[in-house]
C-alpha cells in the first residue's frame, strides 16, 4: 500500500510510508484558553459519520487550537504553525531508549515526561519501545521537503512529506516510535509489531493518540501511521478513546484537511 505519510525522518528518496516533520516549542505549562471550543475553531463540518463532541463536554480544561505551545494545537494541511518557524522553548531529551541522535532525540518537556511514563509502562509489560524521531526544526523540514520535490516533483512531495511549517514534529508534541530492532520501521507492517499494538491500546492512558489512524486519510491528509504519537493530555486522549473518536479534526470540530489549500 502506497502511503501518504507525515513522518519522514530524513531527506532521502521518498519512502511509501514516511513523511512528517514538525517544529514546535510547547511550554511545560501550556496556556489554557477556557473559551475555545471546536465550534469556534471550525470552518466546516468534517466528514464523520456522527457529530463530534465539543471538547468542553469531554475535558474540563480548554486549550488553544492555534498556539503552538498548546497541547491542543492542530497542525494539518489547512493549519500551518504560527509562526511557521516556531521553535519550542523547553526542548529536552527524555530518559527513554533512543534510536536516533541530534535534534530528533528532543521533545518539549511536557511530552518528554509523559513519554517516560509510557515507555516505562510498556517495558514493565515486556514491550520494547524506542524513540525513532522526535523534534524536527523548520530548517530540517525545508531540507527534507525540498529533497522530495527535487527527486519526485512537488505533487508527489506533498503526498510524502509535510511542507515546512506544517509538520507536527516541529511542535515538540509528537514523536515516532520503533521496536528497538528496526522491524518494519516507518512501514505499514509496523502496525502489527508489539510496540504499535501496545501503543494503540494504551497510549491514551499517558495522554497520547495515534495521530494518523487507519482509513482516516481523507480527514487527516495522511494514511495510517501506527508509529506517530501525539500528546494532547490524558483527559482529552481518554475522552477520544472512550467515545471512539479517531482524529483531532473530528474531536475539535474542525474541517477535514486531505490536501493543501494552495
N, C-alpha and C positions, 0 to 999 in steps of 0.2 A: 504494500500500500504506500503510495507516494504521499507523504505527509507535509501539510503546511505546518511550519513549526515556529515557535517563539524563542527557542533556546539554542543559539549557535555559539559554542564556546570559543571559536576562533574564526579566522577569515580564510580557511582552506576551502577547497572546492565544495559546492553545495552538497549536503547530505540529505537524504529523503526525510530524516526525522529530527533535524536540529536547527534552531534558528533565532531565538530571542536574546537580546542584550540590553537590559535596563540600567538606568542610573538614578539612584535616589539617596536622600540623606535624612531618614526619619529620626526624630529625636527620641530619646529614651522615654520621654513623657509627652506623647502626641497631644496636640491642642484639640480639645473637644469643641464641636460645633453643634450644640443642642438643637438648633432649628433645622438642621439638614435632614431631609427625608428623600427617598427615591423619587417621589413625585416632583419635588422641587428641582431635581437634577435632570430628570428625563426630558428628552425632546420628542420621543415617540415610544410606542409600546413595543417591547421586544416580542419576537415570535415564539412565545412559550405557550404550552397547552393550557396553563391556568394562570390567573393573575399572580403577580409577585407580591409578597407581603412587604409592607414598609418596614425598614429596619427598626423603626420606633416601636413596632409591635413585637419585635423579637429581641431587641437589645436596649438596655436601659440607658446606655451612654451613646451619644451620637458623635460622629467624627466627619470631617470634611471629605468630600469625594474628589476634590481637586488639589488640595495642599499635599505636596509630595512627602511632607513629614507626618502625614496622617496614615494610620494603618488601614484606612478605608479608601485611600486614593485609588481611583480606577484608571488604569492606563491601557488603552487599546488603540486600534487603528483610527478611531474617531477622536481620541482623547490623549493628545501628547502631554508630556510633562511640562509644567510651567514653574520655573524656567526650563527650557529644553536641555540646558547643560547643567542641570541640578547635580549637586554633589552632597551626599549625606554628611552631616557634621559629626556623627558619632560612630563611624565605621570601626568595627573591632573584629578580631579573629576569634571565632568561637572555639571552645575547648572540645572539639569533636574530631573524628577521623577525617583527614583531608586527602583528596585525590588530585588536588591542584596546588598551584603556588601563586604568589603575587597577589594582585588585587582580587582575583577570583576567590580567595580564601576569606574575604571580608563580608560582613553583614552589618546592618545597623544594630545597635546594642540591644534593642527590644527583641528583634528577630533572633539574634545570636543566643540570648538567654533562653528563649523558647525552644530553639533548635537543640541546645544542650540537654534540656529535659527530654525532648522527644527521642533524640539519638540514644540517650541513656536508657529510656524505657524499652526501645527496640532491642538494644543489646541485652537487657535483662531477660528478654524473651528469646534470645538466641538469634536475632536478626541483625546481620551486619549492614550498616548504612554508612555511606561516606558522602562528604560534600564534593560534588562534581563540578559545580560552577556557582559562584555567589555573585558578588557585586561586579558590574561592568560599567566602566566610565563612559561618558559621552564620546570621548576621543577613541576609545576602544571600539565602540559601536560604529563609529564612522568608518574605521578601518575594516571591520567585519562586513558591514553592509556594502561598502564600495567594492570589496573583493567579490561579492556575489554579482554586483552589477557588471563588473569587468568580465567575469567569466561566463555569465549567463544572460545578461540584459536586465533592465530594471523590472520588467513584468515578472520575470522568474524570481528576481531578488525579493520582490515584495511578498512572494509566497514562501520564501525560505528564510528570511531574516527581517527582524523589526528594523524600521528606519531609525536613525539616530534621534533620540528624544522620545521614542515611542516604546521603549523596552522596560518591562518591569524590573529586570535585573539592575537597572540604574538606580532604582529606589532604595535598594538595601532590604526591601521587604520580601524578596523572592530568592530562591536558590534551586538548583538541580541536585538530585541525589543519584548515587550509583550504589552498587552492591559490594564494592571493595575489590571485586575481581574483574570488573570490566565487562561482565556478561550483558550483552545487548545494550550497552550504554548509548543513550540518545537514539534508540531504535524502538519501533513498535513492540517488539518482543519483550522489552523491559517490563511491560505491564504484568507479565507472568512471573517475574523474579520476586523472591521473598521480600525484598526491600520495598518494592512498589505495592505489593499486595498488602503488606503491613501498613504502609503509609495511607493507602486508600481507606482502610478500615479504622485507623486510629489517629491520623494526623489532626483531626478536628479537636481532639482532647487537649491539644497543645496550642491551638489557635491557627492551624494551617488548613488550607483547602488545596485540592488538585486544581490548579487554575484553568487548565485546558482539558476538560473532561471528554470522554468518548462521545462522538456524534453530536457535538455542540459547536462545530466549527462555523456554522452559519451565524452563530451569535458571537463567539469569541474571536473569530478570524483565523484560528489555528486548529489543526487536527489534534487528536489526543496526545498529550504529553504526560505520561504517567510519572515522569521524573521531576516535573516542575511544580514546586510547592510555594504557596503564597500565604504569608501571615496576615490575618485580619482580626485576631483576638479570639480567645476561647468562646466567649459568648456568641459572637456572630457566626463563627465556624460551626459551633454546635447547633445553632439555630438552622443553618443551611442543611446540615446533615440530618437533623431530626425531621425537617419539613421536606426533604427530598429536593432541595433547590440546587441545581448543578453549577450555575455560573454567577459571577458577581454582577453581571449585567442584569440578570433576572432578579436577583436579591435586592438590588438597589433601584430597580425600575428604570433602567437605562436602555436606550436603543441598542439593537444589535449592531455589531461593527465587523462585518465579514471582510470589508475592503477599505482601503484609504479613501478619503473623500476627494482627493485630488492627487 
